[in-house]
């Protein structure tokens, strides 16, 4: 029988409560403590700004740590966490739970090589995370997925954003061009009247559209050996517009993604506990978390450089 792992959750904010509840329902581990300075400061202690302060002493003692996303409030802080973990040989996983979304897992099994990606992540204002921008609060999920999918770290950034309810951007759009030519367009807003989390991925072999929230997706692939120009010539069409009578659905295969049941947070925690037991690299490494924070910082800097002049400003 495997050893029962003792777990402590530090920070009893909203996500801390979700983590504590999930650990309490898992076999093979025991929720030994939920730590917070006091009830009134629950959200403050859970804030991203405290990640380095809370995690570093544990990492230095080689305690395995799962740090909620984003890894830190900025690239410099995230880099120090990574360097400390390397120096001490400690296991650090970052809580990018969208990576464990069943629809994302289904997409990753397709081994796509994307050329263009478009994401939309919008919601009404929740009054949580008002101390950080929508980039670090919401877009960070898509940043991690994209970096994992594209597998590159060299890119150029152009971004715009606007702050309406405070000093930090509440709406942001970023265009990323990777060194291999892959282009990504990301939009995030916490001022919408509805909640929507979607991604579309275009690759030479086809197109995938996913809804993170509904955990559904479709894959559209061109049927083997289809060449529209050649097909038009075979039918003696002088103009491609004459192809309008051809059944488009006959040229493509449309299939729903094979999405398995699962809770992303539970899967994330189970992966973390498995890494603690086996010593295997975590599913989302500290380096992954750093890369996401670095891109978020660059997007935020680009927004600052392209600040919109509002009427009356």
Helices and strands as residue ranges (DSSP letters): E 5-10, H 14-24, E 29-35, G 39-41, H 42-46, G 48-50, H 51-60, E 65-68, H 75-88, E 92-95, G 97-100, H 102-108, E 114-122, H 134-134, I 135-139, H 140-150, E 155-162, E 171-178, E 183-189, E 196-203, E 206-211, E 216-222, H 228-234, G 240-245, G 248-250, E 252-256, H 264-278, H 286-305
